[in-house]
Amino acid sequence: QIVAALQAAVGVQQAQGPKVVITAGPTREPIDPVRYISNHSSGKMGYALAAAAQALGCQVTLVSGPTQLACPSGVTRVDVESAEQMLAACLSEVAQTDIFIAAAAVADYRLAEVAVHKLKKDQSQQGLTLNLVENPDIVATIAQHQQRPALVVGFAAETQKVQAYALAKLQRKGLDMMIANDVSNPEIGFHSDHNAVTLITKDRQQAFDIQSKKELAHQLMTEILQAYTNQESLSNRE
Amino acid sequence: QIVAALQAAVGVQQAQGPKVVITAGPTREPIDPVRYISNHSSGKMGYALAAAAQALGCQVTLVSGPTQLACPSGVTRVDVESAEQMLAACLSEVAQTDIFIAAAAVADYRLAEVAVHKLKKDQSQQGLTLNLVENPDIVATIAQHQQRPALVVGFAAETQKVQAYALAKLQRKGLDMMIANDVSNPEIGFHSDHNAVTLITKDRQQAFDIQSKKELAHQLMTEILQAYTNQESLSNRE
C-alpha cells in the first residue's frame, strides 16, 4: 500500500497485465563498415501492436531494428541492428515474457564474414560474390526455449501461397499463432499505413480486412490477449 | 521584360547562376521484392550542398536516393532508388548541367539477377550466395560524357588511406575535384551532422576542419563556384 501510494504520488502507473515482448522493424546485416543488407519493413505494424498492448494494460518491451518511428508512450524500447543482436535482446527477456510477438522482418541471412574495412572494387574482376549464412530463427528459438512464453505469435510476409506458407511455418516453428499478409499487394505493403491479414492457428483461420494498422493492431492484440487468457485458464485447470 | 515583370508579379525568382546537379543519399539495390543492399548514407551532406548552391544563386536539381530529409526550398528533387535509376536521371540532365556534384553513396554493386518473388529459405542447404555485378560508375560516366559539364566533383568516403585513394579516383575517373572524408571516424560518420573533409584537385589539397555539414557545404560550394568561374574564364580566353 505504501508502494502504491508512492507510485500514485509520483505519477507512476504500474501495468498489471501480462509482460509482452514485441520485435519490430527490419534488421541490418553488415557487409562492411558502410554497406548492409536490409529489407523494406517500416516497423509500423510492430509499433502499432506495442501501442495497442500498452493501451490494453500490458507491460510492453519493444525490441526494434532501425526505424524512423517514435517509441509509443509507456513502452520500453531496446534498439538493435542485426538479427543476432535482436535474438540476444529477446533471450535476455525470455524468462519474464508471457507473450512473445515476432513482428520484425528479421533478415534470414547474414554475411558469412563481415569485412573490417570498406570493400574496394577489385579492378581485375567484374563482380563480387557475397556468401551468406542463415541467421538464427528468433521466433522458433523463443518458441522452443525451455522458458518458453505462454503464447508465441509469428508474422509471415509472403508474396505467394500466403496461407499455406504461413501454416507450414507455424507448425515447423512450434508457434501458437501466425499473422500472415501478402506483401505483393502494394496497398498493404511495408510502408503503407494499412494492412490486411489472416490470423492463423492450428485450428482456425480468421481474415481481417484492410484497415489502418492502428485499428488492426487493437483487434489483433485483443485476439492475442484472449488466446493468452484461454491458455492460462486451461493450464490452471490442469 | 514582359516575362520578367510577370515573374516578379507572381513571385517567381529565376536563378541566374549555373545549373548544378547534385546526387545525394544511398542507393538501394533490390535482391527480391522485400530485400535490398544499401549503405549508411543519410544524404545530409548532399542536401546541405543543394541548399548552399541554391542560396548562392544556382539552379539546383537534387537526384536523391531514399532519405528521410526534406527537399531544400527552391531545389528541384528527382527521387530514385537504384544506381541505374540514378544514372538515368543524371544523364537526362547532363546536356543542361554546368556543375555536377556526386555526393550520393552509390552502391558499387547490384544483384546479377533480381528475384521476382521473395526468396524462400531452402531447407536443404544452409546458406545463400549472392552474385553481384558492378554498377555503372555515375560520376565517371558523367565526367567522360561527350556533353560533359564544365566542372565534375566527386566524393570519396574511405576508411583508410583517405587522400591517396581519393586522388587515385580523381585521376582514374577524370574528375576536376574530389571531396574526401574518413568515414571510420565516428564523429563525422554518415549520420552525423558534422563533417571534416579534404578538397583535392590534381594540383592541391585543402583540409576543412570538423564543422556542421551546413557550414561546410557553404564553404565547399563557394570553392566549387570559384573553380567553375576560373574554368569558364579560361575557356573563354581560349
Interface residues (C-beta under 8 A of the other chain):
Chain A: I31 P33 V34 R35 Y36 I37 S38 N39 H40 S41 Q68 A105 A107 D108 Y109 A112 H117 K118 L119 K120 K121 Q126 G127 L128 T129 L130 N131 L132 V133 E134 A157 E158 T159 Q160 V183 S184 F190
Chain B: I31 P33 V34 R35 Y36 I37 S38 N39 H40 S41 Q68 A105 A107 D108 Y109 A112 H117 K118 L119 K121 Q126 G127 L128 T129 L130 N131 L132 V133 E134 A157 E158 T159 Q160 Y165 V183 S184 F190
